[in-house]
Amino acid sequence: MNSLILVAHGSRVESSNKEIISLVEKIKNKNKNNKLSISYAFLELAEPTIEESIKTQIKKGSKKIIILPYFLAQGKHVKTDIPNEINKLKNIYNNVDFVLLEHLGANDMIIDLILSIVDV
């Protein structure tokens, strides 16, 4: 089984965290490939943490974990914090294939999304 973990910043404002949870539920509902287990994690200020979410996916039998940083810009969290956390976990779970994708804002599809929102 493969897993996708959407990693968001996390917030002290619970409604912000619930938006991420809701988004992941919508992604799960659209996922036609039941072989992909989809979950979320927060970098800070909320749970589950990246490590907790990865442990959960491994317990479910995941052999490949794809991490998508849900960030629009490449700040310290995207450049340093998330890769460091993933590298630490790679050393612990060396029988699992970890794939760290570029942050959401680096994907050119975001341009089309923005233009479709403003209907240009």
N, C-alpha and C positions, 0 to 999 in steps of 0.2 A: 504494500500500500504506500502511496505517496501522500504527503501533506503539504498544505499551504498555510502559512502563518502570516497574517497581516499585522505588522508591528506599527503601532501608533505611539504618539508621545505619552499620552496619559494626562489626566487633569484632576485638579481638586474639585472641579465642577462635575458632579456626577452625570448631569445631562449630556455633557460632552463625551464622556466615556460610553454612555448608552447609545450615542450616535454610531460609534464604532461597532458596538455589539449588534445593533440593528443592521448596519451595512453588511456585516459578516453573515447574518442570518439571510439577508436578501441574496448574497452571493451563493450561499448554500442552496437556497431554493432554486436558483437558476442553474446550478451545477448538475449537468446530466451524467457526469462521470462519477459514479458512486465509489470509484476506486481512489478518489481524491478527498481526503479528510481536510476540512477547512476550519481554521480557528483564528484567534486573535491573541495578541499580547501587547502589553504596555511597557514602554521603556522605563517610565518612572511615574510616581504619584497614583498608580492604580494597579490592579491585579487582574489577570495573572501576569507575571513577569515573563520575559522571553524564555528563561530557563524553565519555569513552571509549565509553560505551554509546550515547549519541546519535549519535556519529560512525559507529559500527557500523550503526545503524539507517538512517542516511542513505545509507551505502554500499550497503545492501540495496535502496534505492529508496524509502524512506519519505518521504512528503510531509506526513504528520500524525503527530506524536508526542505521546502522552498520557502524562503523568507522574503516578503515584500515590504520594504519600509514605506509606510503610508505618510510620506512627507513630500511637500512640494519643492523644497529647496535643500541643497546639500550643505547643511551646517555641521557642527561638531558631532551631533548625534548620528547623522548619516555617514560622515567620513570616518569617525573614530569609534564612538561608543557601541553602535550596533555591530560593526565588524569585530571589535575586540571581544564582545560577548559571544558571538558566533564562533570565533577562533578558540575561545576557552572551551566551549561545549564540544567542538570538533575533537579536541584532545581527549575529552572524557568519553564521548560516544563515537569512537573511531570506526565503528561498523555501520554508521549511518552516513549517507551522502547529504551534505548540506549545500544548498544553492542559495547564495545571497544575491537577489536581483537588485538592479539599480532602483533608487527611490522613484516613487510615482511621478514626480515632476520631471524626471529625466526622459520619460517616455514621450515620443513625438505625438502619440495619440491624444495627449492632453490638449494639444493645439486644436484638433478637430472638435474635441469635447467643448472647449471654450467657445469656439465659433458656433457650434450647434446650440449652445445655451443662449447666445445673443442673437441667434437666427440670422447669421450673415451668409 
